Every structure is written in C-alpha cells, then in structure tokens.
Amino acid sequence: MSGEIYWLTLTTILTTLLFIPYAGVRIAKIGLVRLLVNPLPGDDPFDKEWAHRAYRAHMNAFENLITFAPLAMAVHVTGTSNETTLLACEVYFWARLVHAPFYIVKTPFVRTIAYFTGLGATLTLAYQLLMPII
C-alpha cells in the first residue's frame, strides 16, 4: 500500500466516525427505535448547539474528502508519488483531525487554519499531478 493510500484510508475512517457525537445526541433525544423509523417532519434533530456543530464538522469533512480522495488515488494510480505528495496526504489527515474538534467546540481561528491547511494539501496534490503537464 502506498503512503498516500494509507493516509487516505485513515482520513476516510476519521470522516466516517465523525457521525458518532451528533448521533449519540439524536439517539438520546428521540430513542434508537424512533430513530430507525422515519423521524417526524419538522423534528429538529439538534437542540444542543454543539451537536449541530458536530454535524457540520462531519459534513465539512465529507465535502472536502470528495476533492481530496480522487487526487490521492490519482497520485497512487499514476505512480506520481513523491515526498511532497506523501507529506500532503499526511498533512491533510492531521489538518482534518484538528479541524473537527475545534469546529465542535467553536474555536474559529484554529478551525480556520486547519481548514486552509487541508485545502493547501489538496491543492498540492493537484499541482503535483499537473506539474509534468505544465
């Protein structure tokens, strides 16, 4: 397994697990059985502000994974892996790991820096893939 795929796998696992905090709040609010059935229309799932932020952190991670994952896979498939692409994938993972909890606890500056660090890592992968063409 390449390093890029390793970090992509860890990032995907992290993104998947980010549902746990807000799902726990949802289960506590309406119960597991009712959650498995369709919730009532207009049912507000997030009475707690932090739970809504946890949901948004999960959605943000998912939305950004959509751009990061294909680039990491493209690096692997095309054999353009190098120290820069490996570092970009590692940085992306750590940036997302920092982003989520600071989003949940409402710490804007750290969250914003982590977000743009992850974005920079994604753009680095794109540049590394396009560099031979340019």
C-alpha positions as CSV (number, residue, x, y, z in Angstrom):
1,M,0.0,0.0,0.0
2,S,1.3,3.4,-0.9
3,G,1.7,6.1,1.8
4,E,-1.0,8.2,0.0
5,I,-3.5,5.4,0.2
6,Y,-2.6,4.8,3.9
7,W,-3.3,8.4,4.8
8,L,-6.4,8.4,2.6
9,T,-7.7,5.3,4.4
10,L,-7.1,6.9,7.8
11,T,-8.8,10.1,6.7
12,T,-11.8,8.1,5.4
13,I,-12.1,6.3,8.7
14,L,-11.9,9.6,10.6
15,T,-14.6,11.1,8.4
16,T,-16.8,8.1,8.9
17,L,-16.5,8.2,12.7
18,L,-17.4,11.9,12.9
19,F,-21.1,11.0,13.0
20,I,-20.8,9.4,16.5
21,P,-21.1,12.6,18.6
22,Y,-24.2,14.0,17.0
23,A,-25.8,10.6,16.5
24,G,-25.5,10.0,20.2
25,V,-27.3,13.2,20.9
26,R,-30.0,12.2,18.4
27,I,-30.5,8.8,20.0
28,A,-30.7,10.3,23.4
29,K,-33.3,12.8,22.2
30,I,-35.7,10.5,20.3
31,G,-34.6,7.0,21.2
32,L,-33.0,4.4,19.0
33,V,-36.2,2.7,17.9
34,R,-37.8,6.0,16.7
35,L,-34.5,7.0,15.0
36,L,-34.6,3.8,13.0
37,V,-38.1,4.7,11.9
38,N,-38.6,7.9,9.9
39,P,-38.4,11.0,12.3
40,L,-41.4,13.2,12.3
41,P,-41.5,16.1,9.7
42,G,-40.2,19.3,11.3
43,D,-38.4,17.4,14.0
44,D,-35.4,19.5,15.0
45,P,-32.6,17.0,15.5
46,F,-30.2,19.3,17.3
47,D,-31.4,21.0,20.4
48,K,-27.8,21.4,21.5
49,E,-25.6,23.9,19.6
50,W,-22.5,21.7,19.9
51,A,-24.3,18.8,18.3
52,H,-25.3,20.9,15.3
53,R,-21.6,22.0,15.0
54,A,-20.6,18.3,15.2
55,Y,-22.9,17.5,12.3
56,R,-21.5,20.4,10.4
57,A,-17.9,19.3,11.1
58,H,-18.8,15.8,9.8
59,M,-20.4,17.3,6.6
60,N,-17.4,19.6,6.1
61,A,-15.1,16.6,6.4
62,F,-17.2,14.7,3.9
63,E,-17.4,17.6,1.5
64,N,-13.7,18.0,1.5
65,L,-13.0,14.3,1.2
66,I,-14.7,14.4,-2.1
67,T,-11.9,16.6,-3.6
68,F,-9.0,15.1,-1.7
69,A,-9.7,11.4,-2.2
70,P,-9.7,11.3,-6.1
71,L,-6.4,13.3,-6.1
72,A,-4.8,10.9,-3.6
73,M,-6.0,8.0,-5.6
74,A,-4.8,9.6,-8.9
75,V,-1.3,10.0,-7.4
76,H,-1.3,6.3,-6.5
77,V,-2.6,5.1,-9.8
78,T,-0.4,7.3,-12.0
79,G,2.7,6.4,-10.0
80,T,3.5,10.1,-9.4
81,S,4.0,9.6,-5.7
82,N,6.9,11.5,-4.2
83,E,7.9,13.0,-0.8
84,T,5.7,16.1,-1.5
85,T,2.5,14.0,-2.2
86,L,3.1,11.8,0.8
87,L,3.6,14.8,3.0
88,A,0.5,16.5,1.6
89,C,-1.7,13.4,2.4
90,E,-0.3,13.2,5.9
91,V,-0.8,16.9,6.5
92,Y,-4.4,16.6,5.2
93,F,-5.2,13.9,7.7
94,W,-3.8,15.9,10.6
95,A,-5.5,19.1,9.5
96,R,-8.9,17.3,9.4
97,L,-8.2,15.7,12.8
98,V,-7.6,19.1,14.3
99,H,-10.4,20.8,12.4
100,A,-13.3,18.6,13.7
101,P,-12.9,19.0,17.5
102,F,-12.2,22.7,17.2
103,Y,-15.2,23.1,15.0
104,I,-17.3,21.3,17.6
105,V,-16.1,23.4,20.5
106,K,-16.4,26.6,18.4
107,T,-12.8,27.8,18.1
108,P,-12.8,29.7,14.9
109,F,-9.2,30.6,14.4
110,V,-7.7,27.1,14.9
111,R,-10.6,25.6,12.9
112,T,-10.0,28.0,10.0
113,I,-6.2,27.5,10.0
114,A,-6.8,23.7,10.0
115,Y,-9.3,24.0,7.1
116,F,-7.0,26.0,4.9
117,T,-4.1,23.7,5.8
118,G,-6.2,20.8,4.5
119,L,-7.1,22.8,1.4
120,G,-3.5,23.6,0.7
121,A,-2.6,19.9,1.0
122,T,-5.4,19.1,-1.5
123,L,-4.2,21.8,-3.9
124,T,-0.6,20.5,-3.5
125,L,-1.7,17.1,-4.7
126,A,-3.4,18.6,-7.7
127,Y,-0.3,20.7,-8.5
128,Q,1.9,17.6,-8.3
129,L,-0.3,15.7,-10.7
130,L,-0.4,18.6,-13.2
131,M,3.2,19.7,-12.8
132,P,4.6,17.3,-15.5
133,I,2.0,18.7,-18.0
134,I,2.7,22.4,-17.2
